[in-house]
Amino acid sequence: MKDLETIIAHAGEKRNKMGVAPPICQSSLFTFDSYEEISKAFDDPYNTPIYSRGNNPTVRILEEKVAAAAGGEACKFFSSGMAAISSAILHYIKSGDHIIAIKNIYGPANNFLNKYLKEKFNVEITFISGNDIEEFKSEIKENTKLFYLESPSSAIFSIQNLKEVVKLAKSKNIKTILDNTWATFVYQRPMEIGIDLEVHSASKYISGHSDVVAGCVIGKEKDIKEMFYEEFSYLGGVLGPFDAWLILRGLRTLPLRLKQHSENALKIALFLEKHPKIKKVNYVGLESFPQHNIAKQTMTGFSGLMSFEINTNVKGIKNFINTLEIFSIGVSWGGYESLAYAPIISILKEMPEDQIKSMGVSPGVIRISVGLESSRELILDLERALNEV
Ligand SMILES: Cc1ncc(COP(=O)(O)O)c(C=O)c1O
């Protein structure tokens, strides 16, 4: 099996007389026929189902499939994207180390580095835009152990030149972790570029149906095996077998779904770009996106999450959100359904509108996750909502 579509359909699964769909092994533990048999299982707990906070056959099918699809040696699934991300970072870092991270990474990942690890564990963090390799070079110190990357990054979708970053990291013996949730291994192949660990929120495109919270880490078997015995076992962020089964079911259509997300997103971005009430569209797939050409060097396609800025105030944003009918109002992204969210809703919890204005923060930003509905009707929905601004 070489082509991604075939790998996603079949990897990790054996022909099975019990049925074409894999079994859900809904069991916390596995029993053995004899002293000798359980003793043998303990010779290799990484590969043997003994207890499900370790190995479970349904979860293992998913892990083998994702490792094969991403072109990694191994994969471990976790109970959320954040469980995967925090475990991956902890795997490479100890007290006194220095991390260089991208400024606009997913908020809780940023807080984990900047608040939790920095304040409680004396880890040094430097945030950079990541747009220029010279920025990485100039921030490297003796104790720099990790580059934490997210490309495109959350909110503003800035891109790192992954090939250059990996080359620099390897020359300085620095590890690299990339959050590849946005592009997925269908459109961006970090394992082939030489990234050490690829992390995902599988709650997004990988599962794709907004019915599971999960995460995964993909990498060399040595790293994943060490994580299995340490961060995975000690922190215990384990994925249940039924959730694994749901992800397997969703994963089978990942390439097809992404194609549709991508086509819909481009049509919508082009519509928004021309609309007189729109100031700016942040969609990596647009030729006018400032880093589009860099993105094209590592991505073969673009998924469906973008943001745009409406020339308006909080009242206008309220009208816009409340007029939407097909776009649901909610956080998260990557599911079959289209979603809209205005970051001003969270910002207003922390400071009043006057202060927001004086800081130059625009209230008019909207983030949309473009789903699988008809692009014609999604555009009509946005047009109607924009008329109410
Ligand atoms: C880019 C990115 N990474 C990681 C996460 C965290 O994933 P989870 O919500 O599955 O913990 C999210 C969640 O929104 C995300 O957007």
The ligand as an SDF file (V2000), in Angstrom:
LIG
                    3D

 16 16  0  0  0  0  0  0  0  0999 V2000
   -4.6220   24.1110   16.4330 C   0  0  0  0  0  0  0  0  0  0  0  0
   -5.1530   23.3900   17.6150 C   0  0  0  0  0  0  0  0  0  0  0  0
   -4.3410   22.5470   18.2750 N   0  0  0  0  0  0  0  0  0  0  0  0
   -4.7710   21.8650   19.3610 C   0  0  0  0  0  0  0  0  0  0  0  0
   -6.0470   22.0160   19.8480 C   0  0  0  0  0  0  0  0  0  0  0  0
   -6.4450   21.2670   21.1000 C   0  0  0  0  0  0  0  0  0  0  0  0
   -7.1720   20.1540   20.8020 O   0  0  0  0  0  0  0  0  0  0  0  0
   -8.2940   19.5160   21.7730 P   0  0  0  0  0  0  0  0  0  0  0  0
   -9.4080   20.5070   21.8400 O   0  0  0  0  0  0  0  0  0  0  0  0
   -8.6320   18.2390   21.0980 O   0  0  0  0  0  0  0  0  0  0  0  0
   -7.6410   19.3270   23.1040 O   0  0  0  0  0  0  0  0  0  0  0  0
   -6.9380   22.8500   19.1750 C   0  0  0  0  0  0  0  0  0  0  0  0
   -8.3370   22.9710   19.6470 C   0  0  0  0  0  0  0  0  0  0  0  0
   -9.0870   23.8130   19.2260 O   0  0  0  0  0  0  0  0  0  0  0  0
   -6.4710   23.5740   18.0520 C   0  0  0  0  0  0  0  0  0  0  0  0
   -7.2800   24.4370   17.3940 O   0  0  0  0  0  0  0  0  0  0  0  0
  1  2  1  0
  2  3  1  0
  2 15  2  0
  3  4  2  0
  4  5  1  0
  5  6  1  0
  5 12  2  0
  6  7  1  0
  7  8  1  0
  8  9  2  0
  8 10  1  0
  8 11  1  0
 12 13  1  0
 12 15  1  0
 13 14  2  0
 15 16  1  0
M  END
$$$$
